[in-house]
Amino acid sequence: MLNLSSLFFTTADGESCMHDKLNLKPEQRDWIASARTDVRNCLRTGIPRVLKANGFTEVVPQPRFFTQGSWAYKTLNSPAQHPQQADVDDGCYLPMSFVAQTKRPSTATTVFFAAAEEALKPLVEERQWKIVTDKPTCIRIVISAYAHIDIPLYAIPDQEFVSLAEASMKRYGFESVMDAVIKSERDAWTALPRDKVLLAHRECNWMPSDPRPVKEWFLGEVEAKGEQLRRVVRYLKAFRDWRWSSGGPASILLMAAAAPLFEKRDRRDDLALLDVVAALPARLRGGVNNPVDESESLTERLGQAGVEEAAKAFEEFEKVLRGASSAGSASQACIWMQGEFGPRFPNEPDRVKEVSVAATIAAAPAAAGPSELVGRTKAG
């Protein structure tokens, strides 16, 4: 049998692997991070200014921001093909008195979206970015050919928000609430009241929605099962992005479906991926729910036809993976893998090792191991 694992992931200096090639380039990550900071600063000052200019008389504190989604989970892959883009989700939280006064005022979401979009216009025009306003749950800013920033808008009661900022100020000794707002968002993110986080929706007004539980669930899974799980999720997303130029199963669906199926394989990412892919079609057909809200079906979003298409795609993927591990030619195995992942999978058959069946079986431990300690780390 063939061991393809080093072509999936390696810590050896000077050797390439698909995991590294899935990462955005450092200059791309820096550009996205810089653009995100500029967007935050623009909204911090712009939303209160726009609301005041439009006759809102209440004091509007500075909004706060918390990154969520694949950037926060460290499962973000670079785009595999056009028209894909790296997706960065940066939630904007604003305590507004007209939200606090009634539970779900129908006009508040319209005002919130309008104020944020108006505040962003000067920055978007200056940078020659593109703003997309037809997404029901966010504002999208296309900042480059390879990336966009999605800004979902959230609200919590005014006084609780102000109390959080003041508590952060006292805890860290900041001289002003503004310093606390900017520098201690991570702590405030954890402290926000879970039962009062509302997501603005263009069509459905306000929806109870808190992105933290999913993040905490996934990071807990990685902590319990090891970094190999995070890598396997990224490989699944890489397969999806090469198979579907657009659409396909959502990232949260792949995460939720894969985590219970995953078993650690010692230094064998190829086998860990194969284990998950082999069981994935049945799991998709059986239905996958949100891991932190069993009442929400993730497969339902994809639709019956989409689920069946995805299940069949992963069935074909399993055959290729299994065939590659059993191939008599390392060159052929690499060609097959590039057919599933594209050119980001290294075509380096000289690095493929032949191993015995016994060694392959021994790669599966009796229990999942702890998080790995590697010689170098890769963000993304």
Buried (B, 14 or more C-beta within 10 A) or exposed (E): BBBBBBBBBBBEEEEBBBBBBBBBEEEBBEBBEEBBEBBBEBBBEBBBBBBBEEEBEEEBBBBBBBBBBBBBBBBBBBBBEEEBBBBBBBBBBBBBBBBBEEEBBEEBBEBBBBBBBBBBEEBBEEBEBEBEEEEEBBBBBBBBEBBBBBBBBBBBBBEBBBEBBEBBBEEEEBEEBBBBBBEBBEBBBEEBEEEBBBBBBBEEBBBEBBBBEBBEBBBEBBEEBBBBBBBBBBBBBBBBBBBBEEEBBBBBBBBBBBBEBBBBBBBBBBBBBBBBBBBBBEBBBEEBBBBBEEEEBBBEBBEEEBBBBBBEBBBEBBEBBEEBBEBEEBEBBBBBBBEBBBEBBBEBBEBBEEBEEEEBEEBBEEEBBEBEEEEEEBEB
